[in-house]
Amino acid sequence: MNVLFVLTSHDKLGDTGKKTGFWVEEFAGPYYTLKDKGVNITLATPEGGKAPIDPSSTTEDASTESTERYDNDLEAQERIANTTKLSEVKAADYDAVFYPGGHGPLWDLSQDKTSIALIESFNQAQKPIGFVCHAPAALKNVKGTDGAPLVKGKKVTGFANTEEQAVDLVDVVPFLVEDMLKENGGDYSKVADWDEYALQDGNLITGQNPASSNKVAEMLYDSLKK
């Protein structure tokens, strides 16, 4: 099995002067969940090269078993430092695609034409497509095979407005994931802030927050086994 991970290249948190990027747990949890099952993983970003890590995701509070494993995994760190450029990737070479979150995708992957076309290609081939936390932002401009927004009429979740309020970034982000999914016709639902929650509707798999990362990866793997 070959799975493509698409990470953000964006590292600026709006005009705050602070850094952002991808959330380590949302990469590391799924990465090891799939790698330990023998899945071949390729890492790609819009710009290629080093994928930026959100510094907030490297704090002790954000630490998990998976992030600690990543901190000691020189091979994984090397792969994060040398991602493939997204434009060099072919959907046909992969069985599924997974997008880790972090605030970065709100700025670049939501608008990136290569990413949009890639997701549409995976969807057209009915391959599993997974997104967690802020990563559903990458679906903002993605169309389904009928030309409507891909999430229209689909059961979806993603980082909740209440969670964005809790981290005090509602006025910083370009849009709210929950609002965008609803505006695009998605059947959005959530559970309590920070609790694990993931949904699957056909080949589309979405998770609410960092705690949902492993669940999305497990659902992705189960879909590949069918």
mmCIF file of the C-alpha atoms, coordinates in Angstrom:
data_MODEL
# 
_entry.id   MODEL 
# 
loop_
_atom_site.group_PDB 
_atom_site.id 
_atom_site.type_symbol 
_atom_site.label_atom_id 
_atom_site.label_alt_id 
_atom_site.label_comp_id 
_atom_site.label_asym_id 
_atom_site.label_entity_id 
_atom_site.label_seq_id 
_atom_site.pdbx_PDB_ins_code 
_atom_site.Cartn_x 
_atom_site.Cartn_y 
_atom_site.Cartn_z 
_atom_site.occupancy 
_atom_site.B_iso_or_equiv 
_atom_site.pdbx_formal_charge 
_atom_site.auth_seq_id 
_atom_site.auth_comp_id 
_atom_site.auth_asym_id 
_atom_site.auth_atom_id 
_atom_site.pdbx_PDB_model_num 
ATOM 1   C CA . MET A 1 1   ? 0.000   0.000  0.000   1.00 0.00 ? 1   MET A CA 1 
ATOM 2   C CA . ASN A 1 2   ? 1.213   3.462  -0.911  1.00 0.00 ? 2   ASN A CA 1 
ATOM 3   C CA . VAL A 1 3   ? -0.193  6.491  0.899   1.00 0.00 ? 3   VAL A CA 1 
ATOM 4   C CA . LEU A 1 4   ? 0.600   10.126 0.142   1.00 0.00 ? 4   LEU A CA 1 
ATOM 5   C CA . PHE A 1 5   ? 0.803   12.602 3.038   1.00 0.00 ? 5   PHE A CA 1 
ATOM 6   C CA . VAL A 1 6   ? 0.280   16.237 1.967   1.00 0.00 ? 6   VAL A CA 1 
ATOM 7   C CA . LEU A 1 7   ? 1.581   18.820 4.439   1.00 0.00 ? 7   LEU A CA 1 
ATOM 8   C CA . THR A 1 8   ? 1.494   22.609 4.404   1.00 0.00 ? 8   THR A CA 1 
ATOM 9   C CA . SER A 1 9   ? 4.379   24.840 3.295   1.00 0.00 ? 9   SER A CA 1 
ATOM 10  C CA . HIS A 1 10  ? 2.901   27.898 5.055   1.00 0.00 ? 10  HIS A CA 1 
ATOM 11  C CA . ASP A 1 11  ? 4.648   29.063 8.228   1.00 0.00 ? 11  ASP A CA 1 
ATOM 12  C CA . LYS A 1 12  ? 3.196   32.515 9.052   1.00 0.00 ? 12  LYS A CA 1 
ATOM 13  C CA . LEU A 1 13  ? 0.292   32.824 11.487  1.00 0.00 ? 13  LEU A CA 1 
ATOM 14  C CA . GLY A 1 14  ? -1.510  35.683 9.736   1.00 0.00 ? 14  GLY A CA 1 
ATOM 15  C CA . ASP A 1 15  ? -0.069  39.056 10.702  1.00 0.00 ? 15  ASP A CA 1 
ATOM 16  C CA . THR A 1 16  ? 0.700   38.071 14.301  1.00 0.00 ? 16  THR A CA 1 
ATOM 17  C CA . GLY A 1 17  ? 4.416   37.735 13.637  1.00 0.00 ? 17  GLY A CA 1 
ATOM 18  C CA . LYS A 1 18  ? 4.189   34.186 15.018  1.00 0.00 ? 18  LYS A CA 1 
ATOM 19  C CA . LYS A 1 19  ? 5.001   30.963 13.223  1.00 0.00 ? 19  LYS A CA 1 
ATOM 20  C CA . THR A 1 20  ? 2.649   28.148 12.246  1.00 0.00 ? 20  THR A CA 1 
ATOM 21  C CA . GLY A 1 21  ? 2.812   25.065 10.025  1.00 0.00 ? 21  GLY A CA 1 
ATOM 22  C CA . PHE A 1 22  ? 1.633   21.506 10.519  1.00 0.00 ? 22  PHE A CA 1 
ATOM 23  C CA . TRP A 1 23  ? 0.707   20.030 13.922  1.00 0.00 ? 23  TRP A CA 1 
ATOM 24  C CA . VAL A 1 24  ? 3.230   17.363 14.879  1.00 0.00 ? 24  VAL A CA 1 
ATOM 25  C CA . GLU A 1 25  ? 0.734   14.958 16.509  1.00 0.00 ? 25  GLU A CA 1 
ATOM 26  C CA . GLU A 1 26  ? -1.503  15.073 13.419  1.00 0.00 ? 26  GLU A CA 1 
ATOM 27  C CA . PHE A 1 27  ? 1.436   13.939 11.309  1.00 0.00 ? 27  PHE A CA 1 
ATOM 28  C CA . ALA A 1 28  ? 3.201   11.612 13.745  1.00 0.00 ? 28  ALA A CA 1 
ATOM 29  C CA . GLY A 1 29  ? 0.160   9.680  14.983  1.00 0.00 ? 29  GLY A CA 1 
ATOM 30  C CA . PRO A 1 30  ? -1.079  8.700  11.502  1.00 0.00 ? 30  PRO A CA 1 
ATOM 31  C CA . TYR A 1 31  ? 2.472   8.284  10.176  1.00 0.00 ? 31  TYR A CA 1 
ATOM 32  C CA . TYR A 1 32  ? 3.338   5.615  12.752  1.00 0.00 ? 32  TYR A CA 1 
ATOM 33  C CA . THR A 1 33  ? -0.155  4.077  12.711  1.00 0.00 ? 33  THR A CA 1 
ATOM 34  C CA . LEU A 1 34  ? 0.254   3.378  8.986   1.00 0.00 ? 34  LEU A CA 1 
ATOM 35  C CA . LYS A 1 35  ? 4.027   2.777  8.885   1.00 0.00 ? 35  LYS A CA 1 
ATOM 36  C CA . ASP A 1 36  ? 3.764   0.108  11.589  1.00 0.00 ? 36  ASP A CA 1 
ATOM 37  C CA . LYS A 1 37  ? 1.226   -1.700 9.377   1.00 0.00 ? 37  LYS A CA 1 
ATOM 38  C CA . GLY A 1 38  ? 3.719   -1.805 6.500   1.00 0.00 ? 38  GLY A CA 1 
ATOM 39  C CA . VAL A 1 39  ? 2.305   1.103  4.494   1.00 0.00 ? 39  VAL A CA 1 
ATOM 40  C CA . ASN A 1 40  ? 4.738   2.980  2.230   1.00 0.00 ? 40  ASN A CA 1 
ATOM 41  C CA . ILE A 1 41  ? 4.410   6.721  2.891   1.00 0.00 ? 41  ILE A CA 1 
ATOM 42  C CA . THR A 1 42  ? 5.492   9.634  0.714   1.00 0.00 ? 42  THR A CA 1 
ATOM 43  C CA . LEU A 1 43  ? 5.565   13.184 2.116   1.00 0.00 ? 43  LEU A CA 1 
ATOM 44  C CA . ALA A 1 44  ? 4.769   16.144 -0.116  1.00 0.00 ? 44  ALA A CA 1 
ATOM 45  C CA . THR A 1 45  ? 4.247   19.898 0.258   1.00 0.00 ? 45  THR A CA 1 
ATOM 46  C CA . PRO A 1 46  ? 3.298   22.636 -2.222  1.00 0.00 ? 46  PRO A CA 1 
ATOM 47  C CA . GLU A 1 47  ? 6.842   24.058 -2.243  1.00 0.00 ? 47  GLU A CA 1 
ATOM 48  C CA . GLY A 1 48  ? 8.806   20.875 -1.538  1.00 0.00 ? 48  GLY A CA 1 
ATOM 49  C CA . GLY A 1 49  ? 11.703  20.785 0.899   1.00 0.00 ? 49  GLY A CA 1 
ATOM 50  C CA . LYS A 1 50  ? 11.202  21.401 4.601   1.00 0.00 ? 50  LYS A CA 1 
ATOM 51  C CA . ALA A 1 51  ? 7.650   21.269 5.946   1.00 0.00 ? 51  ALA A CA 1 
ATOM 52  C CA . PRO A 1 52  ? 7.243   23.877 8.711   1.00 0.00 ? 52  PRO A CA 1 
ATOM 53  C CA . ILE A 1 53  ? 6.268   22.643 12.173  1.00 0.00 ? 53  ILE A CA 1 
ATOM 54  C CA . ASP A 1 54  ? 3.891   24.703 14.310  1.00 0.00 ? 54  ASP A CA 1 
ATOM 55  C CA . PRO A 1 55  ? 5.981   25.527 17.404  1.00 0.00 ? 55  PRO A CA 1 
ATOM 56  C CA . SER A 1 56  ? 2.859   25.267 19.590  1.00 0.00 ? 56  SER A CA 1 
ATOM 57  C CA . SER A 1 57  ? 2.683   21.574 18.703  1.00 0.00 ? 57  SER A CA 1 
ATOM 58  C CA . THR A 1 58  ? 6.133   20.841 20.142  1.00 0.00 ? 58  THR A CA 1 
ATOM 59  C CA . THR A 1 59  ? 5.337   21.955 23.696  1.00 0.00 ? 59  THR A CA 1 
ATOM 60  C CA . GLU A 1 60  ? 5.062   19.545 26.613  1.00 0.00 ? 60  GLU A CA 1 
ATOM 61  C CA . ASP A 1 61  ? 1.287   20.087 26.734  1.00 0.00 ? 61  ASP A CA 1 
ATOM 62  C CA . ALA A 1 62  ? 0.980   18.857 23.144  1.00 0.00 ? 62  ALA A CA 1 
ATOM 63  C CA . SER A 1 63  ? 3.259   15.871 23.686  1.00 0.00 ? 63  SER A CA 1 
ATOM 64  C CA . THR A 1 64  ? 1.978   12.366 22.971  1.00 0.00 ? 64  THR A CA 1 
ATOM 65  C CA . GLU A 1 65  ? 3.557   8.949  22.575  1.00 0.00 ? 65  GLU A CA 1 
ATOM 66  C CA . SER A 1 66  ? 3.712   9.572  18.816  1.00 0.00 ? 66  SER A CA 1 
ATOM 67  C CA . THR A 1 67  ? 5.353   13.005 19.070  1.00 0.00 ? 67  THR A CA 1 
ATOM 68  C CA . GLU A 1 68  ? 7.941   11.612 21.478  1.00 0.00 ? 68  GLU A CA 1 
ATOM 69  C CA . ARG A 1 69  ? 8.656   8.840  18.989  1.00 0.00 ? 69  ARG A CA 1 
ATOM 70  C CA . TYR A 1 70  ? 9.054   11.446 16.235  1.00 0.00 ? 70  TYR A CA 1 
ATOM 71  C CA . ASP A 1 71  ? 11.442  13.478 18.406  1.00 0.00 ? 71  ASP A CA 1 
ATOM 72  C CA . ASN A 1 72  ? 13.751  10.441 18.489  1.00 0.00 ? 72  ASN A CA 1 
ATOM 73  C CA . ASP A 1 73  ? 13.236  9.361  14.889  1.00 0.00 ? 73  ASP A CA 1 
ATOM 74  C CA . LEU A 1 74  ? 16.000  10.886 12.761  1.00 0.00 ? 74  LEU A CA 1 
ATOM 75  C CA . GLU A 1 75  ? 14.694  9.191  9.617   1.00 0.00 ? 75  GLU A CA 1 
ATOM 76  C CA . ALA A 1 76  ? 11.226  10.759 9.966   1.00 0.00 ? 76  ALA A CA 1 
ATOM 77  C CA . GLN A 1 77  ? 12.769  14.155 10.741  1.00 0.00 ? 77  GLN A CA 1 
ATOM 78  C CA . GLU A 1 78  ? 14.918  13.863 7.618   1.00 0.00 ? 78  GLU A CA 1 
ATOM 79  C CA . ARG A 1 79  ? 11.828  13.106 5.558   1.00 0.00 ? 79  ARG A CA 1 
ATOM 80  C CA . ILE A 1 80  ? 10.033  16.177 6.951   1.00 0.00 ? 80  ILE A CA 1 
ATOM 81  C CA . ALA A 1 81  ? 13.082  18.260 6.008   1.00 0.00 ? 81  ALA A CA 1 
ATOM 82  C CA . ASN A 1 82  ? 13.069  16.937 2.424   1.00 0.00 ? 82  ASN A CA 1 
ATOM 83  C CA . THR A 1 83  ? 9.472   16.613 1.227   1.00 0.00 ? 83  THR A CA 1 
ATOM 84  C CA . THR A 1 84  ? 8.595   16.060 -2.426  1.00 0.00 ? 84  THR A CA 1 
ATOM 85  C CA . LYS A 1 85  ? 7.167   19.000 -4.363  1.00 0.00 ? 85  LYS A CA 1 
ATOM 86  C CA . LEU A 1 86  ? 3.434   18.453 -4.793  1.00 0.00 ? 86  LEU A CA 1 
ATOM 87  C CA . SER A 1 87  ? 3.514   19.228 -8.516  1.00 0.00 ? 87  SER A CA 1 
ATOM 88  C CA . GLU A 1 88  ? 5.835   16.236 -9.019  1.00 0.00 ? 88  GLU A CA 1 
ATOM 89  C CA . VAL A 1 89  ? 3.342   13.806 -7.471  1.00 0.00 ? 89  VAL A CA 1 
ATOM 90  C CA . LYS A 1 90  ? 0.955   11.615 -9.478  1.00 0.00 ? 90  LYS A CA 1 
ATOM 91  C CA . ALA A 1 91  ? -2.266  10.449 -7.829  1.00 0.00 ? 91  ALA A CA 1 
ATOM 92  C CA . ALA A 1 92  ? -2.119  7.224  -9.841  1.00 0.00 ? 92  ALA A CA 1 
ATOM 93  C CA . ASP A 1 93  ? 0.963   6.145  -7.865  1.00 0.00 ? 93  ASP A CA 1 
ATOM 94  C CA . TYR A 1 94  ? -0.931  6.096  -4.546  1.00 0.00 ? 94  TYR A CA 1 
ATOM 95  C CA . ASP A 1 95  ? -3.784  4.156  -2.975  1.00 0.00 ? 95  ASP A CA 1 
ATOM 96  C CA . ALA A 1 96  ? -4.895  6.969  -0.664  1.00 0.00 ? 96  ALA A CA 1 
ATOM 97  C CA . VAL A 1 97  ? -4.043  10.495 0.456   1.00 0.00 ? 97  VAL A CA 1 
ATOM 98  C CA . PHE A 1 98  ? -3.921  11.967 3.969   1.00 0.00 ? 98  PHE A CA 1 
ATOM 99  C CA . TYR A 1 99  ? -3.721  15.622 5.039   1.00 0.00 ? 99  TYR A CA 1 
ATOM 100 C CA . PRO A 1 100 ? -2.428  16.447 8.553   1.00 0.00 ? 100 PRO A CA 1 
ATOM 101 C CA . GLY A 1 101 ? -3.698  19.688 10.079  1.00 0.00 ? 101 GLY A CA 1 
ATOM 102 C CA . GLY A 1 102 ? -2.186  22.658 11.823  1.00 0.00 ? 102 GLY A CA 1 
ATOM 103 C CA . HIS A 1 103 ? -3.154  26.208 10.887  1.00 0.00 ? 103 HIS A CA 1 
ATOM 104 C CA . GLY A 1 104 ? -0.899  26.329 7.809   1.00 0.00 ? 104 GLY A CA 1 
ATOM 105 C CA . PRO A 1 105 ? -3.367  24.606 5.427   1.00 0.00 ? 105 PRO A CA 1 
ATOM 106 C CA . LEU A 1 106 ? -5.881  27.431 5.951   1.00 0.00 ? 106 LEU A CA 1 
ATOM 107 C CA . TRP A 1 107 ? -3.601  29.688 3.946   1.00 0.00 ? 107 TRP A CA 1 
ATOM 108 C CA . ASP A 1 108 ? -1.941  27.524 1.301   1.00 0.00 ? 108 ASP A CA 1 
ATOM 109 C CA . LEU A 1 109 ? -3.680  24.177 0.780   1.00 0.00 ? 109 LEU A CA 1 
ATOM 110 C CA . SER A 1 110 ? -7.139  25.771 0.689   1.00 0.00 ? 110 SER A CA 1 
ATOM 111 C CA . GLN A 1 111 ? -6.068  27.684 -2.426  1.00 0.00 ? 111 GLN A CA 1 
ATOM 112 C CA . ASP A 1 112 ? -3.408  25.446 -3.965  1.00 0.00 ? 112 ASP A CA 1 
ATOM 113 C CA . LYS A 1 113 ? -4.550  24.408 -7.456  1.00 0.00 ? 113 LYS A CA 1 
ATOM 114 C CA . THR A 1 114 ? -2.237  21.381 -7.562  1.00 0.00 ? 114 THR A CA 1 
ATOM 115 C CA . SER A 1 115 ? -3.627  20.105 -4.262  1.00 0.00 ? 115 SER A CA 1 
ATOM 116 C CA . ILE A 1 116 ? -7.217  20.756 -5.363  1.00 0.00 ? 116 ILE A CA 1 
ATOM 117 C CA . ALA A 1 117 ? -6.690  18.828 -8.617  1.00 0.00 ? 117 ALA A CA 1 
ATOM 118 C CA . LEU A 1 118 ? -4.958  16.022 -6.723  1.00 0.00 ? 118 LEU A CA 1 
ATOM 119 C CA . ILE A 1 119 ? -7.841  15.555 -4.271  1.00 0.00 ? 119 ILE A CA 1 
ATOM 120 C CA . GLU A 1 120 ? -10.323 15.630 -7.141  1.00 0.00 ? 120 GLU A CA 1 
ATOM 121 C CA . SER A 1 121 ? -8.285  12.962 -8.923  1.00 0.00 ? 121 SER A CA 1 
ATOM 122 C CA . PHE A 1 122 ? -8.196  10.702 -5.843  1.00 0.00 ? 122 PHE A CA 1 
ATOM 123 C CA . ASN A 1 123 ? -11.921 11.207 -5.363  1.00 0.00 ? 123 ASN A CA 1 
ATOM 124 C CA . GLN A 1 124 ? -12.740 10.463 -8.994  1.00 0.00 ? 124 GLN A CA 1 
ATOM 125 C CA . ALA A 1 125 ? -10.838 7.183  -8.633  1.00 0.00 ? 125 ALA A CA 1 
ATOM 126 C CA . GLN A 1 126 ? -12.815 6.527  -5.433  1.00 0.00 ? 126 GLN A CA 1 
ATOM 127 C CA . LYS A 1 127 ? -9.627  6.257  -3.379  1.00 0.00 ? 127 LYS A CA 1 
ATOM 128 C CA . PRO A 1 128 ? -9.711  7.107  0.349   1.00 0.00 ? 128 PRO A CA 1 
ATOM 129 C CA . ILE A 1 129 ? -9.041  10.763 1.166   1.00 0.00 ? 129 ILE A CA 1 
ATOM 130 C CA . GLY A 1 130 ? -8.390  11.669 4.817   1.00 0.00 ? 130 GLY A CA 1 
ATOM 131 C CA . PHE A 1 131 ? -8.185  15.005 6.622   1.00 0.00 ? 131 PHE A CA 1 
ATOM 132 C CA . VAL A 1 132 ? -7.834  15.922 10.296  1.00 0.00 ? 132 VAL A CA 1 
ATOM 133 C CA . CYS A 1 133 ? -8.396  19.073 12.371  1.00 0.00 ? 133 CYS A CA 1 
ATOM 134 C CA . HIS A 1 134 ? -7.613  22.126 10.160  1.00 0.00 ? 134 HIS A CA 1 
ATOM 135 C CA . ALA A 1 135 ? -6.735  19.985 7.141   1.00 0.00 ? 135 ALA A CA 1 
ATOM 136 C CA . PRO A 1 136 ? -10.351 19.923 5.829   1.00 0.00 ? 136 PRO A CA 1 
ATOM 137 C CA . ALA A 1 137 ? -9.476  23.514 4.843   1.00 0.00 ? 137 ALA A CA 1 
ATOM 138 C CA . ALA A 1 138 ? -7.878  21.844 1.797   1.00 0.00 ? 138 ALA A CA 1 
ATOM 139 C CA . LEU A 1 139 ? -11.414 20.882 0.686   1.00 0.00 ? 139 LEU A CA 1 
ATOM 140 C CA . LYS A 1 140 ? -12.600 24.500 0.470   1.00 0.00 ? 140 LYS A CA 1 
ATOM 141 C CA . ASN A 1 141 ? -12.385 24.730 -3.331  1.00 0.00 ? 141 ASN A CA 1 
ATOM 142 C CA . VAL A 1 142 ? -12.537 21.022 -4.202  1.00 0.00 ? 142 VAL A CA 1 
ATOM 143 C CA . LYS A 1 143 ? -15.400 19.868 -6.436  1.00 0.00 ? 143 LYS A CA 1 
ATOM 144 C CA . GLY A 1 144 ? -17.000 16.458 -6.551  1.00 0.00 ? 144 GLY A CA 1 
ATOM 145 C CA . THR A 1 145 ? -17.617 14.538 -9.774  1.00 0.00 ? 145 THR A CA 1 
ATOM 146 C CA . ASP A 1 146 ? -20.952 16.391 -10.117 1.00 0.00 ? 146 ASP A CA 1 
ATOM 147 C CA . GLY A 1 147 ? -19.284 19.818 -10.061 1.00 0.00 ? 147 GLY A CA 1 
ATOM 148 C CA . ALA A 1 148 ? -20.706 20.727 -6.637  1.00 0.00 ? 148 ALA A CA 1 
ATOM 149 C CA . PRO A 1 149 ? -18.464 21.180 -3.582  1.00 0.00 ? 149 PRO A CA 1 
ATOM 150 C CA . LEU A 1 150 ? -17.073 17.762 -2.703  1.00 0.00 ? 150 LEU A CA 1 
ATOM 151 C CA . VAL A 1 151 ? -18.364 17.979 0.878   1.00 0.00 ? 151 VAL A CA 1 
ATOM 152 C CA . LYS A 1 152 ? -21.918 18.866 -0.158  1.00 0.00 ? 152 LYS A CA 1 
ATOM 153 C CA . GLY A 1 153 ? -24.352 16.428 1.455   1.00 0.00 ? 153 GLY A CA 1 
ATOM 154 C CA . LYS A 1 154 ? -21.492 14.480 3.071   1.00 0.00 ? 154 LYS A CA 1 
ATOM 155 C CA . LYS A 1 155 ? -21.084 13.787 6.781   1.00 0.00 ? 155 LYS A CA 1 
ATOM 156 C CA . VAL A 1 156 ? -17.992 15.768 7.797   1.00 0.00 ? 156 VAL A CA 1 
ATOM 157 C CA . THR A 1 157 ? -16.178 17.140 10.805  1.00 0.00 ? 157 THR A CA 1 
ATOM 158 C CA . GLY A 1 158 ? -13.127 19.331 11.400  1.00 0.00 ? 158 GLY A CA 1 
ATOM 159 C CA . PHE A 1 159 ? -11.748 21.854 13.880  1.00 0.00 ? 159 PHE A CA 1 
ATOM 160 C CA . ALA A 1 160 ? -14.777 23.335 15.632  1.00 0.00 ? 160 ALA A CA 1 
ATOM 161 C CA . ASN A 1 161 ? -15.480 27.060 16.011  1.00 0.00 ? 161 ASN A CA 1 
ATOM 162 C CA . THR A 1 162 ? -15.449 26.556 19.785  1.00 0.00 ? 162 THR A CA 1 
ATOM 163 C CA . GLU A 1 163 ? -11.980 25.002 19.566  1.00 0.00 ? 163 GLU A CA 1 
ATOM 164 C CA . GLU A 1 164 ? -10.729 27.946 17.483  1.00 0.00 ? 164 GLU A CA 1 
ATOM 165 C CA . GLN A 1 165 ? -12.182 30.287 20.094  1.00 0.00 ? 165 GLN A CA 1 
ATOM 166 C CA . ALA A 1 166 ? -10.385 28.315 22.812  1.00 0.00 ? 166 ALA A CA 1 
ATOM 167 C CA . VAL A 1 167 ? -7.000  28.911 21.154  1.00 0.00 ? 167 VAL A CA 1 
ATOM 168 C CA . ASP A 1 168 ? -7.936  32.572 20.579  1.00 0.00 ? 168 ASP A CA 1 
ATOM 169 C CA . LEU A 1 169 ? -7.324  32.592 16.821  1.00 0.00 ? 169 LEU A CA 1 
ATOM 170 C CA . VAL A 1 170 ? -10.819 33.294 15.448  1.00 0.00 ? 170 VAL A CA 1 
ATOM 171 C CA . ASP A 1 171 ? -9.753  36.790 14.375  1.00 0.00 ? 171 ASP A CA 1 
ATOM 172 C CA . VAL A 1 172 ? -6.427  35.605 12.933  1.00 0.00 ? 172 VAL A CA 1 
ATOM 173 C CA . VAL A 1 173 ? -7.388  32.759 10.608  1.00 0.00 ? 173 VAL A CA 1 
ATOM 174 C CA . PRO A 1 174 ? -8.652  33.520 7.070   1.00 0.00 ? 174 PRO A CA 1 
ATOM 175 C CA . PHE A 1 175 ? -11.761 31.385 7.685   1.00 0.00 ? 175 PHE A CA 1 
ATOM 176 C CA . LEU A 1 176 ? -13.199 28.930 10.185  1.00 0.00 ? 176 LEU A CA 1 
ATOM 177 C CA . VAL A 1 177 ? -13.148 25.267 9.160   1.00 0.00 ? 177 VAL A CA 1 
ATOM 178 C CA . GLU A 1 178 ? -16.576 24.506 10.650  1.00 0.00 ? 178 GLU A CA 1 
ATOM 179 C CA . ASP A 1 179 ? -18.189 27.501 8.924   1.00 0.00 ? 179 ASP A CA 1 
ATOM 180 C CA . MET A 1 180 ? -16.579 26.682 5.566   1.00 0.00 ? 180 MET A CA 1 
ATOM 181 C CA . LEU A 1 181 ? -17.723 23.054 5.643   1.00 0.00 ? 181 LEU A CA 1 
ATOM 182 C CA . LYS A 1 182 ? -21.279 24.148 6.424   1.00 0.00 ? 182 LYS A CA 1 
ATOM 183 C CA . GLU A 1 183 ? -21.238 26.868 3.747   1.00 0.00 ? 183 GLU A CA 1 
ATOM 184 C CA . ASN A 1 184 ? -20.128 24.258 1.195   1.00 0.00 ? 184 ASN A CA 1 
ATOM 185 C CA . GLY A 1 185 ? -23.133 22.117 2.093   1.00 0.00 ? 185 GLY A CA 1 
ATOM 186 C CA . GLY A 1 186 ? -21.387 19.623 4.355   1.00 0.00 ? 186 GLY A CA 1 
ATOM 187 C CA . ASP A 1 187 ? -23.403 17.819 7.018   1.00 0.00 ? 187 ASP A CA 1 
ATOM 188 C CA . TYR A 1 188 ? -21.095 18.998 9.809   1.00 0.00 ? 188 TYR A CA 1 
ATOM 189 C CA . SER A 1 189 ? -21.123 17.529 13.304  1.00 0.00 ? 189 SER A CA 1 
ATOM 190 C CA . LYS A 1 190 ? -18.776 17.588 16.287  1.00 0.00 ? 190 LYS A CA 1 
ATOM 191 C CA . VAL A 1 191 ? -18.374 16.334 19.841  1.00 0.00 ? 191 VAL A CA 1 
ATOM 192 C CA . ALA A 1 192 ? -16.990 18.105 22.911  1.00 0.00 ? 192 ALA A CA 1 
ATOM 193 C CA . ASP A 1 193 ? -13.871 20.190 22.313  1.00 0.00 ? 193 ASP A CA 1 
ATOM 194 C CA . TRP A 1 194 ? -10.668 18.129 22.129  1.00 0.00 ? 194 TRP A CA 1 
ATOM 195 C CA . ASP A 1 195 ? -12.455 14.746 22.257  1.00 0.00 ? 195 ASP A CA 1 
ATOM 196 C CA . GLU A 1 196 ? -11.764 12.091 19.616  1.00 0.00 ? 196 GLU A CA 1 
ATOM 197 C CA . TYR A 1 197 ? -14.231 12.191 16.704  1.00 0.00 ? 197 TYR A CA 1 
ATOM 198 C CA . ALA A 1 198 ? -13.897 10.983 13.121  1.00 0.00 ? 198 ALA A CA 1 
ATOM 199 C CA . LEU A 1 199 ? -16.420 10.388 10.370  1.00 0.00 ? 199 LEU A CA 1 
ATOM 200 C CA . GLN A 1 200 ? -16.431 8.471  7.121   1.00 0.00 ? 200 GLN A CA 1 
ATOM 201 C CA . ASP A 1 201 ? -18.816 9.131  4.251   1.00 0.00 ? 201 ASP A CA 1 
ATOM 202 C CA . GLY A 1 202 ? -17.915 7.028  1.237   1.00 0.00 ? 202 GLY A CA 1 
ATOM 203 C CA . ASN A 1 203 ? -14.225 7.554  0.564   1.00 0.00 ? 203 ASN A CA 1 
ATOM 204 C CA . LEU A 1 204 ? -14.090 10.843 2.535   1.00 0.00 ? 204 LEU A CA 1 
ATOM 205 C CA . ILE A 1 205 ? -12.705 10.607 6.076   1.00 0.00 ? 205 ILE A CA 1 
ATOM 206 C CA . THR A 1 206 ? -12.494 13.596 8.419   1.00 0.00 ? 206 THR A CA 1 
ATOM 207 C CA . GLY A 1 207 ? -11.372 14.061 12.043  1.00 0.00 ? 207 GLY A CA 1 
ATOM 208 C CA . GLN A 1 208 ? -12.241 16.918 14.387  1.00 0.00 ? 208 GLN A CA 1 
ATOM 209 C CA . ASN A 1 209 ? -8.988  17.691 16.200  1.00 0.00 ? 209 ASN A CA 1 
ATOM 210 C CA . PRO A 1 210 ? -5.523  16.383 17.146  1.00 0.00 ? 210 PRO A CA 1 
ATOM 211 C CA . ALA A 1 211 ? -7.050  13.662 19.352  1.00 0.00 ? 211 ALA A CA 1 
ATOM 212 C CA . SER A 1 212 ? -8.780  12.279 16.246  1.00 0.00 ? 212 SER A CA 1 
ATOM 213 C CA . SER A 1 213 ? -5.603  11.808 14.174  1.00 0.00 ? 213 SER A CA 1 
ATOM 214 C CA . ASN A 1 214 ? -5.010  8.120  14.832  1.00 0.00 ? 214 ASN A CA 1 
ATOM 215 C CA . LYS A 1 215 ? -8.684  7.307  14.323  1.00 0.00 ? 215 LYS A CA 1 
ATOM 216 C CA . VAL A 1 216 ? -8.626  8.889  10.853  1.00 0.00 ? 216 VAL A CA 1 
ATOM 217 C CA . ALA A 1 217 ? -5.502  6.882  9.969   1.00 0.00 ? 217 ALA A CA 1 
ATOM 218 C CA . GLU A 1 218 ? -7.117  3.654  11.171  1.00 0.00 ? 218 GLU A CA 1 
ATOM 219 C CA . MET A 1 219 ? -10.249 4.346  9.117   1.00 0.00 ? 219 MET A CA 1 
ATOM 220 C CA . LEU A 1 220 ? -8.071  5.125  6.105   1.00 0.00 ? 220 LEU A CA 1 
ATOM 221 C CA . TYR A 1 221 ? -6.226  1.826  6.524   1.00 0.00 ? 221 TYR A CA 1 
ATOM 222 C CA . ASP A 1 222 ? -9.451  -0.128 6.954   1.00 0.00 ? 222 ASP A CA 1 
ATOM 223 C CA . SER A 1 223 ? -10.760 1.415  3.725   1.00 0.00 ? 223 SER A CA 1 
ATOM 224 C CA . LEU A 1 224 ? -7.627  0.307  1.893   1.00 0.00 ? 224 LEU A CA 1 
ATOM 225 C CA . LYS A 1 225 ? -8.041  -3.264 3.088   1.00 0.00 ? 225 LYS A CA 1 
ATOM 226 C CA . LYS A 1 226 ? -11.565 -3.587 1.676   1.00 0.00 ? 226 LYS A CA 1 
# 
